[in-house]
Amino acid sequence: MESYTGFAEVYDTFMDNIPYRQWEERIKEQLRRFGILPGNAAEDPVNDTAMDPVNDTAMDPANDEAEDPAQDALRQEHALICDLGCGTGTLTEMLSADGYEMIGIDLSEEMLEIAREKSAESGSDILYLCQDMREFELYGTVGACISVCDSINYLLEEREVLQTFRLVNNYLYPGGIFLFDVNTPYKYREVIGDATIAENREECSFIWDNYYHEEEEINEYELTFFVKEGQLYRKFSEVHYQRGYDLATIQTLLLEAGLKFVFAIDAESGDTVRETTERIFVCAQEYMKEQHE
């Protein structure tokens, strides 16, 4: 799995067309649907009837004071969200500003340095960990895991996806949810495979060459960046590899990992997943812990 190095310093510049707000709203909608509320929810009357996914009963914030310390600690874990492949922390910061307690995990220390700078500027209390999502470790359970913007596609083998899904299942609070997106084979094969994308800006430019390897079903892309430094431009390059996954494969791997598939939609249109869908948004839920309690 390739980590971001030089690309990190210009990542946000070239990602300014990403619909982070749309993703944020979609994620918040599902978090609330499953009763995963921000820390200030007790002050918001609209959340008074949020459902407890463990007991399938309405949660009453007024009862929090009556809970023992152990129950209170569990409630805090339920309100935690882990962002896998958080990158420079753009979405992590958004959800933190919404009142959610956040943990951000990424393999690139360079990306996390930028994320920590954002956190220092905003005053957010986000825990950032430099870890591989195939081997990530948390100190306890979380109410939700999220992973967006191609992060799962960096897992090039199904066994790596399964390994990651199993870890997510392990760290999810009973009834917790996993929200993620994944690019499809169709996107790599028919849309961006063997295409060249270029963009020229005042302070930096890039050339993005794609090469789709049909037999391995892997998309290789070479990124070449030119960043202005004084009167000159510094050039650097990176090579990344991604693999697309179809919905049937994702459903099978979720089941093997002990997660319950809830729904999937076309991430761009919000409609039903079709053969021409380029990115899928998936919702899965932890359910095995409920059965054993």
ZADO-1210 file (C-alpha; in nm, 4 decimals, padded with zeros to 6 digits):
<atoms>
<atom x="00.0000" y="00.0000" z="00.0000" code="MET" pos="1"/>
<atom x="00.1503" y="00.3289" z="-00.1135" code="GLU" pos="2"/>
<atom x="00.1545" y="00.6104" z="00.1404" code="SER" pos="3"/>
<atom x="00.1292" y="00.9754" z="00.0470" code="TYR" pos="4"/>
<atom x="00.4581" y="01.1618" z="00.0802" code="THR" pos="5"/>
<atom x="00.5248" y="01.4644" z="-00.1420" code="GLY" pos="6"/>
<atom x="00.1628" y="01.4599" z="-00.2582" code="PHE" pos="7"/>
<atom x="00.0530" y="01.5466" z="00.0963" code="ALA" pos="8"/>
<atom x="00.1534" y="01.9120" z="00.0725" code="GLU" pos="9"/>
<atom x="-00.0646" y="01.9753" z="-00.2349" code="VAL" pos="10"/>
<atom x="-00.3388" y="01.7222" z="-00.1610" code="TYR" pos="11"/>
<atom x="-00.5937" y="01.9747" z="-00.0328" code="ASP" pos="12"/>
<atom x="-00.5248" y="02.2098" z="-00.3222" code="THR" pos="13"/>
<atom x="-00.6239" y="01.9533" z="-00.5824" code="PHE" pos="14"/>
<atom x="-00.9073" y="01.8050" z="-00.3746" code="MET" pos="15"/>
<atom x="-01.1054" y="02.1281" z="-00.3529" code="ASP" pos="16"/>
<atom x="-01.3655" y="01.9820" z="-00.5917" code="ASN" pos="17"/>
<atom x="-01.4433" y="01.6866" z="-00.3664" code="ILE" pos="18"/>
<atom x="-01.8018" y="01.7020" z="-00.2277" code="PRO" pos="19"/>
<atom x="-01.6999" y="01.6777" z="00.1368" code="TYR" pos="20"/>
<atom x="-02.0166" y="01.8580" z="00.2531" code="ARG" pos="21"/>
<atom x="-02.2361" y="01.6098" z="00.0719" code="GLN" pos="22"/>
<atom x="-02.0423" y="01.3209" z="00.2247" code="TRP" pos="23"/>
<atom x="-02.0654" y="01.4805" z="00.5683" code="GLU" pos="24"/>
<atom x="-02.4437" y="01.5160" z="00.5481" code="GLU" pos="25"/>
<atom x="-02.4880" y="01.1599" z="00.4218" code="ARG" pos="26"/>
<atom x="-02.2733" y="01.0242" z="00.7038" code="ILE" pos="27"/>
<atom x="-02.4484" y="01.2333" z="00.9703" code="LYS" pos="28"/>
<atom x="-02.7860" y="01.1130" z="00.8459" code="GLU" pos="29"/>
<atom x="-02.6856" y="00.7513" z="00.9028" code="GLN" pos="30"/>
<atom x="-02.5167" y="00.8224" z="01.2361" code="LEU" pos="31"/>
<atom x="-02.8367" y="00.9765" z="01.3673" code="ARG" pos="32"/>
<atom x="-03.0451" y="00.6972" z="01.2179" code="ARG" pos="33"/>
<atom x="-02.8516" y="00.4479" z="01.4297" code="PHE" pos="34"/>
<atom x="-02.8521" y="00.6643" z="01.7424" code="GLY" pos="35"/>
<atom x="-02.4863" y="00.7697" z="01.7221" code="ILE" pos="36"/>
<atom x="-02.5175" y="01.1275" z="01.8383" code="LEU" pos="37"/>
<atom x="-02.2655" y="01.4088" z="01.8884" code="PRO" pos="38"/>
<atom x="-02.1523" y="01.4984" z="02.2379" code="GLY" pos="39"/>
<atom x="-02.3812" y="01.8014" z="02.2517" code="ASN" pos="40"/>
<atom x="-02.6906" y="01.5982" z="02.1582" code="ALA" pos="41"/>
<atom x="-02.8304" y="01.6287" z="02.5103" code="ALA" pos="42"/>
<atom x="-02.8681" y="02.0001" z="02.4490" code="GLU" pos="43"/>
<atom x="-03.0561" y="01.9435" z="02.1228" code="ASP" pos="44"/>
<atom x="-03.4245" y="01.8545" z="02.1753" code="PRO" pos="45"/>
<atom x="-03.4539" y="01.7075" z="01.8262" code="VAL" pos="46"/>
<atom x="-03.2300" y="01.4182" z="01.9340" code="ASN" pos="47"/>
<atom x="-03.4296" y="01.3214" z="02.2429" code="ASP" pos="48"/>
<atom x="-03.5866" y="01.0228" z="02.0668" code="THR" pos="49"/>
<atom x="-03.2723" y="00.8824" z="01.9090" code="ALA" pos="50"/>
<atom x="-03.2719" y="00.5035" z="01.9211" code="MET" pos="51"/>
<atom x="-03.0322" y="00.2963" z="02.1265" code="ASP" pos="52"/>
<atom x="-02.9086" y="00.0319" z="01.8765" code="PRO" pos="53"/>
<atom x="-02.8247" y="-00.2115" z="02.1578" code="VAL" pos="54"/>
<atom x="-03.1589" y="-00.2190" z="02.3401" code="ASN" pos="55"/>
<atom x="-03.3780" y="-00.0873" z="02.0554" code="ASP" pos="56"/>
<atom x="-03.5279" y="00.1691" z="02.2903" code="THR" pos="57"/>
<atom x="-03.5427" y="00.5464" z="02.2891" code="ALA" pos="58"/>
<atom x="-03.2432" y="00.7103" z="02.4539" code="MET" pos="59"/>
<atom x="-03.3320" y="00.9812" z="02.7045" code="ASP" pos="60"/>
<atom x="-03.0424" y="01.2228" z="02.7671" code="PRO" pos="61"/>
<atom x="-03.2018" y="01.3128" z="03.1003" code="ALA" pos="62"/>
<atom x="-03.1236" y="00.9632" z="03.2276" code="ASN" pos="63"/>
<atom x="-02.7497" y="01.0012" z="03.1748" code="ASP" pos="64"/>
<atom x="-02.6955" y="01.1320" z="03.5280" code="GLU" pos="65"/>
<atom x="-02.8446" y="00.8132" z="03.6712" code="ALA" pos="66"/>
<atom x="-02.6000" y="00.5881" z="03.4889" code="GLU" pos="67"/>
<atom x="-02.3097" y="00.4327" z="03.6731" code="ASP" pos="68"/>
<atom x="-01.9533" y="00.5158" z="03.5629" code="PRO" pos="69"/>
<atom x="-01.9249" y="00.1955" z="03.3598" code="ALA" pos="70"/>
<atom x="-02.2386" y="00.2759" z="03.1628" code="GLN" pos="71"/>
<atom x="-02.1211" y="00.6315" z="03.1108" code="ASP" pos="72"/>
<atom x="-01.7899" y="00.5047" z="02.9732" code="ALA" pos="73"/>
<atom x="-01.9775" y="00.2797" z="02.7305" code="LEU" pos="74"/>
<atom x="-02.1902" y="00.5732" z="02.6155" code="ARG" pos="75"/>
<atom x="-01.8740" y="00.7714" z="02.5455" code="GLN" pos="76"/>
<atom x="-01.7347" y="00.4856" z="02.3368" code="GLU" pos="77"/>
<atom x="-02.0630" y="00.4681" z="02.1479" code="HIS" pos="78"/>
<atom x="-02.0267" y="00.8370" z="02.0570" code="ALA" pos="79"/>
<atom x="-01.6742" y="00.7891" z="01.9167" code="LEU" pos="80"/>
<atom x="-01.6113" y="00.7781" z="01.5417" code="ILE" pos="81"/>
<atom x="-01.2999" y="00.6347" z="01.3771" code="CYS" pos="82"/>
<atom x="-01.2034" y="00.7756" z="01.0358" code="ASP" pos="83"/>
<atom x="-00.9941" y="00.5156" z="00.8493" code="LEU" pos="84"/>
<atom x="-00.7698" y="00.6651" z="00.5830" code="GLY" pos="85"/>
<atom x="-00.8430" y="01.0137" z="00.7156" code="CYS" pos="86"/>
<atom x="-00.5724" y="01.1801" z="00.5033" code="GLY" pos="87"/>
<atom x="-00.5331" y="01.5478" z="00.5882" code="THR" pos="88"/>
<atom x="-00.8372" y="01.5340" z="00.8139" code="GLY" pos="89"/>
<atom x="-01.0836" y="01.7457" z="00.6152" code="THR" pos="90"/>
<atom x="-01.3882" y="01.5271" z="00.6843" code="LEU" pos="91"/>
<atom x="-01.2573" y="01.4395" z="01.0311" code="THR" pos="92"/>
<atom x="-01.2524" y="01.8094" z="01.1169" code="GLU" pos="93"/>
<atom x="-01.6036" y="01.8608" z="00.9807" code="MET" pos="94"/>
<atom x="-01.7510" y="01.5864" z="01.1963" code="LEU" pos="95"/>
<atom x="-01.5557" y="01.7109" z="01.4966" code="SER" pos="96"/>
<atom x="-01.7052" y="02.0569" z="01.4425" code="ALA" pos="97"/>
<atom x="-02.0471" y="01.8871" z="01.4414" code="ASP" pos="98"/>
<atom x="-01.9773" y="01.7704" z="01.7967" code="GLY" pos="99"/>
<atom x="-01.8558" y="01.4158" z="01.7344" code="TYR" pos="100"/>
<atom x="-01.5529" y="01.2712" z="01.9143" code="GLU" pos="101"/>
<atom x="-01.3104" y="01.1698" z="01.6406" code="MET" pos="102"/>
<atom x="-01.0143" y="00.9383" z="01.5900" code="ILE" pos="103"/>
<atom x="-00.8266" y="00.9671" z="01.2607" code="GLY" pos="104"/>
<atom x="-00.6079" y="00.6862" z="01.1246" code="ILE" pos="105"/>
<atom x="-00.3806" y="00.7079" z="00.8226" code="ASP" pos="106"/>
<atom x="-00.0658" y="00.5357" z="00.6998" code="LEU" pos="107"/>
<atom x="00.0978" y="00.8591" z="00.5820" code="SER" pos="108"/>
<atom x="00.2710" y="01.0597" z="00.8527" code="GLU" pos="109"/>
<atom x="00.2994" y="01.3485" z="00.6064" code="GLU" pos="110"/>
<atom x="-00.0780" y="01.3603" z="00.5647" code="MET" pos="111"/>
<atom x="-00.1283" y="01.3372" z="00.9404" code="LEU" pos="112"/>
<atom x="00.1080" y="01.6290" z="01.0011" code="GLU" pos="113"/>
<atom x="-00.1251" y="01.8483" z="00.7962" code="ILE" pos="114"/>
<atom x="-00.4282" y="01.7030" z="00.9770" code="ALA" pos="115"/>
<atom x="-00.2709" y="01.7863" z="01.3134" code="ARG" pos="116"/>
<atom x="-00.1996" y="02.1408" z="01.1961" code="GLU" pos="117"/>
<atom x="-00.5681" y="02.1816" z="01.1109" code="LYS" pos="118"/>
<atom x="-00.6627" y="02.0445" z="01.4507" code="SER" pos="119"/>
<atom x="-00.4300" y="02.2895" z="01.6258" code="ALA" pos="120"/>
<atom x="-00.5766" y="02.5815" z="01.4308" code="GLU" pos="121"/>
<atom x="-00.9391" y="02.4843" z="01.4969" code="SER" pos="122"/>
<atom x="-00.8853" y="02.3763" z="01.8553" code="GLY" pos="123"/>
<atom x="-01.0440" y="02.0384" z="01.7895" code="SER" pos="124"/>
<atom x="-00.9513" y="01.7491" z="02.0151" code="ASP" pos="125"/>
<atom x="-00.8903" y="01.4803" z="01.7529" code="ILE" pos="126"/>
<atom x="-00.6657" y="01.1820" z="01.8157" code="LEU" pos="127"/>
<atom x="-00.4595" y="01.1071" z="01.5049" code="TYR" pos="128"/>
<atom x="-00.2796" y="00.7729" z="01.4777" code="LEU" pos="129"/>
<atom x="-00.0295" y="00.6681" z="01.2114" code="CYS" pos="130"/>
<atom x="-00.1402" y="00.3115" z="01.1443" code="GLN" pos="131"/>
<atom x="-00.2064" y="00.0708" z="00.8600" code="ASP" pos="132"/>
<atom x="-00.5818" y="00.0059" z="00.8342" code="MET" pos="133"/>
<atom x="-00.5053" y="-00.3635" z="00.7839" code="ARG" pos="134"/>
<atom x="-00.3527" y="-00.3726" z="01.1330" code="GLU" pos="135"/>
<atom x="-00.5053" y="-00.0760" z="01.3161" code="PHE" pos="136"/>
<atom x="-00.5501" y="-00.0831" z="01.6935" code="GLU" pos="137"/>
<atom x="-00.7839" y="00.1172" z="01.9148" code="LEU" pos="138"/>
<atom x="-00.8049" y="00.1442" z="02.2929" code="TYR" pos="139"/>
<atom x="-01.1727" y="00.0477" z="02.3023" code="GLY" pos="140"/>
<atom x="-01.4831" y="00.0284" z="02.0877" code="THR" pos="141"/>
<atom x="-01.6310" y="00.3052" z="01.8734" code="VAL" pos="142"/>
<atom x="-01.9865" y="00.3739" z="01.7653" code="GLY" pos="143"/>
<atom x="-01.8921" y="00.4033" z="01.3992" code="ALA" pos="144"/>
<atom x="-01.6081" y="00.3632" z="01.1548" code="CYS" pos="145"/>
<atom x="-01.6014" y="00.5636" z="00.8337" code="ILE" pos="146"/>
<atom x="-01.3727" y="00.5420" z="00.5335" code="SER" pos="147"/>
<atom x="-01.4114" y="00.7618" z="00.2257" code="VAL" pos="148"/>
<atom x="-01.2332" y="00.8831" z="-00.0855" code="CYS" pos="149"/>
<atom x="-01.0883" y="00.5577" z="-00.2225" code="ASP" pos="150"/>
<atom x="-00.9191" y="00.4425" z="00.0990" code="SER" pos="151"/>
<atom x="-01.0541" y="00.0863" z="00.0685" code="ILE" pos="152"/>
<atom x="-00.9327" y="00.0754" z="-00.2931" code="ASN" pos="153"/>
<atom x="-00.5733" y="00.0870" z="-00.1726" code="TYR" pos="154"/>
<atom x="-00.6262" y="-00.2675" z="-00.0435" code="LEU" pos="155"/>
<atom x="-00.5200" y="-00.4676" z="-00.3466" code="LEU" pos="156"/>
<atom x="-00.6306" y="-00.8148" z="-00.2382" code="GLU" pos="157"/>
<atom x="-00.9625" y="-00.9395" z="-00.1082" code="GLU" pos="158"/>
<atom x="-00.7930" y="-01.0918" z="00.1943" code="ARG" pos="159"/>
<atom x="-00.6673" y="-00.7437" z="00.2894" code="GLU" pos="160"/>
<atom x="-01.0188" y="-00.6033" z="00.2634" code="VAL" pos="161"/>
<atom x="-01.1479" y="-00.8922" z="00.4745" code="LEU" pos="162"/>
<atom x="-00.8738" y="-00.8360" z="00.7308" code="GLN" pos="163"/>
<atom x="-00.9690" y="-00.4683" z="00.7566" code="THR" pos="164"/>
<atom x="-01.3415" y="-00.5454" z="00.7792" code="PHE" pos="165"/>
<atom x="-01.2748" y="-00.7923" z="01.0611" code="ARG" pos="166"/>
<atom x="-01.0839" y="-00.5291" z="01.2569" code="LEU" pos="167"/>
<atom x="-01.3662" y="-00.2803" z="01.2031" code="VAL" pos="168"/>
<atom x="-01.6122" y="-00.5400" z="01.3317" code="ASN" pos="169"/>
<atom x="-01.3898" y="-00.6075" z="01.6319" code="ASN" pos="170"/>
<atom x="-01.3733" y="-00.2411" z="01.7351" code="TYR" pos="171"/>
<atom x="-01.7364" y="-00.1489" z="01.6712" code="LEU" pos="172"/>
<atom x="-01.9628" y="-00.0976" z="01.9693" code="TYR" pos="173"/>
<atom x="-02.2548" y="-00.3487" z="01.9685" code="PRO" pos="174"/>
<atom x="-02.4841" y="-00.2357" z="01.6901" code="GLY" pos="175"/>
<atom x="-02.2271" y="00.0154" z="01.5642" code="GLY" pos="176"/>
<atom x="-02.2034" y="00.0975" z="01.1952" code="ILE" pos="177"/>
<atom x="-01.9429" y="00.1047" z="00.9222" code="PHE" pos="178"/>
<atom x="-01.9886" y="00.3682" z="00.6504" code="LEU" pos="179"/>
<atom x="-01.7501" y="00.3631" z="00.3554" code="PHE" pos="180"/>
<atom x="-01.7178" y="00.4170" z="-00.0156" code="ASP" pos="181"/>
<atom x="-01.5361" y="00.2137" z="-00.2761" code="VAL" pos="182"/>
<atom x="-01.4573" y="00.2675" z="-00.6439" code="ASN" pos="183"/>
<atom x="-01.5841" y="-00.0016" z="-00.8789" code="THR" pos="184"/>
<atom x="-01.3968" y="-00.2023" z="-01.1431" code="PRO" pos="185"/>
<atom x="-01.6119" y="-00.0223" z="-01.4018" code="TYR" pos="186"/>
<atom x="-01.4638" y="00.3139" z="-01.3036" code="LYS" pos="187"/>
<atom x="-01.1044" y="00.1986" z="-01.3431" code="TYR" pos="188"/>
<atom x="-01.1653" y="-00.0103" z="-01.6534" code="ARG" pos="189"/>
<atom x="-01.3994" y="00.2163" z="-01.8491" code="GLU" pos="190"/>
<atom x="-01.3642" y="00.5701" z="-01.7125" code="VAL" pos="191"/>
<atom x="-01.0137" y="00.6549" z="-01.5923" code="ILE" pos="192"/>
<atom x="-00.8111" y="00.3538" z="-01.7025" code="GLY" pos="193"/>
<atom x="-00.5389" y="00.4505" z="-01.9494" code="ASP" pos="194"/>
<atom x="-00.6428" y="00.8169" z="-01.9293" code="ALA" pos="195"/>
<atom x="-00.4237" y="01.1170" z="-01.8603" code="THR" pos="196"/>
<atom x="-00.5547" y="01.4005" z="-01.6447" code="ILE" pos="197"/>
<atom x="-00.3710" y="01.7287" z="-01.6046" code="ALA" pos="198"/>
<atom x="-00.4350" y="02.0525" z="-01.4222" code="GLU" pos="199"/>
<atom x="-00.2387" y="02.3772" z="-01.4177" code="ASN" pos="200"/>
<atom x="-00.2683" y="02.6280" z="-01.1349" code="ARG" pos="201"/>
<atom x="-00.0742" y="02.9346" z="-01.0318" code="GLU" pos="202"/>
<atom x="00.1181" y="02.7740" z="-00.7468" code="GLU" pos="203"/>
<atom x="00.1238" y="02.4104" z="-00.8550" code="CYS" pos="204"/>
<atom x="00.0370" y="02.1773" z="-01.1430" code="SER" pos="205"/>
<atom x="-00.0009" y="01.8035" z="-01.1874" code="PHE" pos="206"/>
<atom x="-00.0071" y="01.5293" z="-01.4482" code="ILE" pos="207"/>
<atom x="-00.1968" y="01.2111" z="-01.3583" code="TRP" pos="208"/>
<atom x="-00.1304" y="00.9129" z="-01.5874" code="ASP" pos="209"/>
<atom x="-00.3504" y="00.6046" z="-01.5418" code="ASN" pos="210"/>
<atom x="-00.2679" y="00.2505" z="-01.6517" code="TYR" pos="211"/>
<atom x="-00.5286" y="-00.0198" z="-01.5993" code="TYR" pos="212"/>
<atom x="-00.3946" y="-00.3757" z="-01.5709" code="HIS" pos="213"/>
<atom x="-00.6842" y="-00.5922" z="-01.6866" code="GLU" pos="214"/>
<atom x="-00.5534" y="-00.9273" z="-01.5658" code="GLU" pos="215"/>
<atom x="-00.4768" y="-00.8071" z="-01.2121" code="GLU" pos="216"/>
<atom x="-00.7741" y="-00.5658" z="-01.2119" code="GLU" pos="217"/>
<atom x="-00.5452" y="-00.3014" z="-01.0663" code="ILE" pos="218"/>
<atom x="-00.5207" y="00.0628" z="-01.1676" code="ASN" pos="219"/>
<atom x="-00.1716" y="00.2105" z="-01.1575" code="GLU" pos="220"/>
<atom x="-00.1412" y="00.5850" z="-01.1601" code="TYR" pos="221"/>
<atom x="00.1642" y="00.8011" z="-01.1788" code="GLU" pos="222"/>
<atom x="00.1389" y="01.1455" z="-01.0233" code="LEU" pos="223"/>
<atom x="00.3834" y="01.4155" z="-01.1250" code="THR" pos="224"/>
<atom x="00.3626" y="01.7471" z="-00.9416" code="PHE" pos="225"/>
<atom x="00.5258" y="02.0829" z="-00.9967" code="PHE" pos="226"/>
<atom x="00.5169" y="02.3099" z="-00.6909" code="VAL" pos="227"/>
<atom x="00.6258" y="02.6726" z="-00.7198" code="LYS" pos="228"/>
<atom x="00.9141" y="02.7744" z="-00.4959" code="GLU" pos="229"/>
<atom x="01.0192" y="03.1317" z="-00.5625" code="GLY" pos="230"/>
<atom x="01.0726" y="03.1709" z="-00.9365" code="GLN" pos="231"/>
<atom x="01.1196" y="02.7991" z="-00.9948" code="LEU" pos="232"/>
<atom x="00.9060" y="02.4849" z="-00.9711" code="TYR" pos="233"/>
<atom x="01.0037" y="02.1763" z="-00.7766" code="ARG" pos="234"/>
<atom x="00.9098" y="01.8458" z="-00.9411" code="LYS" pos="235"/>
<atom x="00.8224" y="01.5278" z="-00.7560" code="PHE" pos="236"/>
<atom x="00.6469" y="01.2045" z="-00.8507" code="SER" pos="237"/>
<atom x="00.4612" y="00.9194" z="-00.6837" code="GLU" pos="238"/>
<atom x="00.3148" y="00.5910" z="-00.8061" code="VAL" pos="239"/>
<atom x="-00.0083" y="00.4617" z="-00.6524" code="HIS" pos="240"/>
<atom x="-00.2055" y="00.1403" z="-00.7019" code="TYR" pos="241"/>
<atom x="-00.5777" y="00.0862" z="-00.6480" code="GLN" pos="242"/>
<atom x="-00.8193" y="-00.1978" z="-00.7099" code="ARG" pos="243"/>
<atom x="-01.1920" y="-00.1720" z="-00.7727" code="GLY" pos="244"/>
<atom x="-01.4492" y="-00.3889" z="-00.5943" code="TYR" pos="245"/>
<atom x="-01.8026" y="-00.4660" z="-00.7044" code="ASP" pos="246"/>
<atom x="-02.0963" y="-00.4733" z="-00.4676" code="LEU" pos="247"/>
<atom x="-02.1308" y="-00.8521" z="-00.4642" code="ALA" pos="248"/>
<atom x="-01.7700" y="-00.8920" z="-00.3509" code="THR" pos="249"/>
<atom x="-01.8107" y="-00.6273" z="-00.0809" code="ILE" pos="250"/>
<atom x="-02.1260" y="-00.7966" z="00.0495" code="GLN" pos="251"/>
<atom x="-01.9505" y="-01.1339" z="00.0658" code="THR" pos="252"/>
<atom x="-01.6514" y="-00.9913" z="00.2524" code="LEU" pos="253"/>
<atom x="-01.8715" y="-00.8040" z="00.4991" code="LEU" pos="254"/>
<atom x="-02.0565" y="-01.1255" z="00.5793" code="LEU" pos="255"/>
<atom x="-01.7312" y="-01.3179" z="00.6275" code="GLU" pos="256"/>
<atom x="-01.6114" y="-01.0430" z="00.8633" code="ALA" pos="257"/>
<atom x="-01.9208" y="-01.0743" z="01.0821" code="GLY" pos="258"/>
<atom x="-02.0794" y="-00.7495" z="00.9627" code="LEU" pos="259"/>
<atom x="-02.4378" y="-00.7172" z="00.8455" code="LYS" pos="260"/>
<atom x="-02.4881" y="-00.5481" z="00.5102" code="PHE" pos="261"/>
<atom x="-02.7522" y="-00.2755" z="00.5488" code="VAL" pos="262"/>
<atom x="-02.7644" y="-00.0932" z="00.2155" code="PHE" pos="263"/>
<atom x="-02.5593" y="00.0446" z="-00.0739" code="ALA" pos="264"/>
<atom x="-02.6217" y="00.3335" z="-00.3110" code="ILE" pos="265"/>
<atom x="-02.4513" y="00.5065" z="-00.5991" code="ASP" pos="266"/>
<atom x="-02.2313" y="00.7532" z="-00.4113" code="ALA" pos="267"/>
<atom x="-02.2734" y="01.0274" z="-00.6701" code="GLU" pos="268"/>
<atom x="-02.6449" y="01.0093" z="-00.7517" code="SER" pos="269"/>
<atom x="-02.7802" y="00.8480" z="-00.4375" code="GLY" pos="270"/>
<atom x="-02.9704" y="00.6016" z="-00.6576" code="ASP" pos="271"/>
<atom x="-02.9568" y="00.2241" z="-00.6830" code="THR" pos="272"/>
<atom x="-02.6170" y="00.0734" z="-00.7661" code="VAL" pos="273"/>
<atom x="-02.5934" y="-00.0082" z="-01.1368" code="ARG" pos="274"/>
<atom x="-02.3369" y="-00.1623" z="-01.3699" code="GLU" pos="275"/>
<atom x="-02.2186" y="00.1882" z="-01.4577" code="THR" pos="276"/>
<atom x="-02.1835" y="00.3048" z="-01.0969" code="THR" pos="277"/>
<atom x="-01.8366" y="00.4442" z="-01.0405" code="GLU" pos="278"/>
<atom x="-01.8359" y="00.4804" z="-00.6617" code="ARG" pos="279"/>
<atom x="-02.0506" y="00.2874" z="-00.4121" code="ILE" pos="280"/>
<atom x="-02.1483" y="00.4143" z="-00.0669" code="PHE" pos="281"/>
<atom x="-02.2041" y="00.1270" z="00.1766" code="VAL" pos="282"/>
<atom x="-02.3603" y="00.0981" z="00.5205" code="CYS" pos="283"/>
<atom x="-02.2886" y="-00.2123" z="00.7308" code="ALA" pos="284"/>
<atom x="-02.3606" y="-00.2909" z="01.0943" code="GLN" pos="285"/>
<atom x="-02.1999" y="-00.4900" z="01.3728" code="GLU" pos="286"/>
<atom x="-02.4447" y="-00.7502" z="01.5016" code="TYR" pos="287"/>
<atom x="-02.2611" y="-01.0552" z="01.6376" code="MET" pos="288"/>
<atom x="-02.1885" y="-00.8926" z="01.9755" code="LYS" pos="289"/>
<atom x="-02.5622" y="-00.8346" z="02.0237" code="GLU" pos="290"/>
<atom x="-02.6287" y="-01.2045" z="01.9712" code="GLN" pos="291"/>
<atom x="-02.3780" y="-01.3078" z="02.2382" code="HIS" pos="292"/>
<atom x="-02.4854" y="-01.0621" z="02.5083" code="GLU" pos="293"/>
</atoms>
